[in-house]
């Protein structure tokens, strides 16, 4: 596992923690950054990047799409 993999996994864990603590806007911002980071450095099909996609989808399902507000 590379440093980039470990970094993105840590970011994804932080997103989950923020979500669990009800800090949805902070989680949304970090999840968006995690997705961009994953796509840039690991590729969009990498399993850790897809975890970022899933985290973001869960947040959008919970609070809605901030781009539409």
Buried (B, 14 or more C-beta within 10 A) or exposed (E): EEEBBEBBBEBBEBBBEBBEEEBBEBBBBBBBEBBEBBBEBBEEEBEBBBBBBEBBEBBBEEBEEEEEE
